[in-house]
Amino acid sequence: MWKTVSAGATRVEPAIKQFLPPCQVRCPINEDIQRTNVLISLLPEDPELATDGVVQIGDYLYDRNPLFNICGYVCGLCELDCNYQSKGGAIRRRLLKRFVSDTYTYHLDRKEEFNIVKQKEDVAVVGGGPAGLMCAFDLSKRGYRVTIFEASDRLGGALWLIPPLPSPREGL
């Protein structure tokens, strides 16, 4: 998969792009969309067991993107490049993510804090919008001590411009 060039640098072979699904290539956060779609399709019929499975899927998504529940209400870029678009319609990924989000949001209060030793430098993030929150989350997981500077009295930035939906804004 990886090839070393004689100059000592590494590059990805062009053929690697053929193995990534177009929905994942289109996703701005490079989420493993097909993996979570398969996990959702394998949920058991028993409601309690299915809820446990949804929580596990939510944990997987949350560890990579703490704002994944917003994607279920807003994004949907992956649906534009879905392989199944010409074969009966794109997989409605946004709705699947919203389903996971609606169940998982209630479990966030019981989620334990990350056990990370923050021994690296202090970092200031200017702006508490979606990009600033993701940046702060990623840096704090890497061990940096992060402080967010926001001009307004609440975090979220452009997320507050989204029309009122039954969305999980209360967690911000």
C-alpha positions in Angstrom: 0.0 0.0 0.0 2.8 2.5 0.9 5.8 3.0 -1.4 9.1 4.6 -0.4 10.4 7.1 -3.0 14.2 7.1 -3.4 14.3 10.6 -1.9 13.2 9.1 1.4 9.7 10.5 1.4 6.5 8.3 1.4 3.5 8.6 -0.9 0.3 6.8 -1.4 0.0 4.7 -4.5 -2.8 6.0 -6.8 -4.6 2.7 -6.6 -5.4 3.2 -2.9 -8.1 5.7 -3.9 -10.0 2.9 -5.6 -10.5 1.1 -2.3 -12.1 4.1 -0.5 -15.8 4.5 -1.0 -16.8 7.8 -2.6 -18.9 8.7 0.4 -15.9 8.5 2.7 -13.8 10.5 0.2 -16.5 13.2 0.2 -16.8 13.3 4.0 -14.9 16.3 5.5 -14.0 14.3 8.6 -13.1 11.1 6.7 -15.6 9.0 8.7 -15.7 5.3 8.1 -19.2 5.5 6.8 -19.6 1.9 5.6 -18.4 0.5 8.9 -21.2 2.2 10.9 -23.8 1.5 8.2 -23.0 -2.3 8.5 -23.0 -2.1 12.3 -26.5 -0.4 12.2 -27.7 -3.1 9.8 -26.5 -5.8 12.2 -28.4 -4.5 15.3 -30.5 -7.2 16.9 -34.3 -7.1 17.0 -34.5 -7.1 20.8 -34.9 -3.4 21.8 -32.6 -3.6 24.8 -29.8 -5.3 23.0 -30.3 -2.9 20.0 -30.0 0.1 22.4 -26.7 -1.3 23.7 -25.5 -1.7 20.1 -26.5 1.9 19.3 -24.6 3.1 22.3 -21.5 1.2 21.2 -21.8 2.8 17.7 -22.3 6.2 19.3 -19.2 5.7 21.4 -17.2 4.9 18.2 -18.6 8.0 16.4 -18.2 10.2 19.5 -14.5 9.3 20.0 -13.8 10.5 16.4 -16.2 13.4 16.2 -17.9 14.8 19.4 -20.2 16.8 17.1 -21.4 13.7 15.1 -25.0 14.3 16.3 -25.0 17.7 14.5 -24.0 15.9 11.3 -27.2 13.9 11.4 -29.2 17.2 11.3 -27.1 19.3 8.9 -24.4 17.6 6.8 -25.3 14.8 4.4 -22.4 15.4 2.0 -21.8 11.6 1.9 -25.2 11.1 0.3 -24.2 13.1 -2.7 -21.5 10.6 -3.7 -23.2 7.4 -2.6 -22.5 4.4 -4.8 -26.2 3.4 -4.6 -27.5 6.7 -5.9 -28.0 5.2 -9.4 -29.3 1.8 -8.0 -32.5 2.9 -6.3 -31.3 5.9 -4.3 -28.5 6.9 -2.0 -28.3 5.5 1.5 -29.8 8.1 3.8 -26.8 8.4 6.0 -28.0 11.6 7.7 -31.1 9.8 8.9 -29.1 6.8 10.1 -26.8 9.2 12.0 -29.8 11.0 13.4 -31.2 7.7 14.7 -28.0 6.9 16.5 -27.7 10.4 17.8 -31.2 10.5 19.2 -30.6 7.4 21.2 -27.0 8.2 22.1 -27.5 11.7 23.3 -29.2 10.5 26.5 -26.2 8.4 27.3 -23.7 11.3 27.2 -24.4 12.3 30.8 -23.2 8.8 31.9 -20.1 8.8 29.7 -16.9 8.9 31.7 -14.3 11.7 31.1 -11.3 10.8 29.0 -8.4 9.7 31.2 -5.7 11.8 29.5 -2.7 13.3 31.2 -2.3 16.8 29.9 1.5 17.3 30.1 2.0 19.3 26.9 1.9 23.0 26.3 -1.0 25.4 26.8 -2.9 26.2 23.6 -5.4 29.0 23.0 -8.2 28.4 20.5 -9.9 31.6 19.3 -13.5 31.0 18.6 -15.9 28.5 20.0 -17.7 27.5 16.8 -17.8 24.0 15.4 -14.2 24.2 14.1 -12.9 25.7 17.4 -14.7 23.0 19.4 -13.3 20.2 17.2 -9.8 21.7 17.4 -10.0 22.0 21.2 -11.3 18.4 21.5 -8.6 17.0 19.3 -5.8 18.9 21.0 -7.0 18.0 24.5 -7.1 14.3 23.5 -3.5 14.7 22.4 -2.5 16.0 25.9 -2.5 19.7 25.4 -4.1 22.1 27.9 -6.7 24.0 25.8 -8.4 27.3 26.6 -11.2 28.5 24.2 -11.7 32.3 23.8 -15.1 33.1 22.6 -16.5 36.6 22.0 -20.1 35.8 22.7 -21.6 34.4 25.9 -22.1 30.8 24.5 -20.2 28.2 22.6 -21.4 26.8 19.3 -21.0 29.7 16.9 -22.8 29.0 13.6 -24.6 26.0 15.1 -27.0 28.5 16.7 -28.0 29.7 13.2 -29.5 26.4 12.4 -33.4 26.6 12.5 -34.9 25.1 15.6 -35.1 21.4 15.1 -35.3 18.7 17.7 -31.5 18.8 17.8 -29.2 18.1 20.8 -28.1 21.7 21.3 -28.5 21.5 25.0 -25.2 19.7 25.3 -23.3 22.7 24.1 
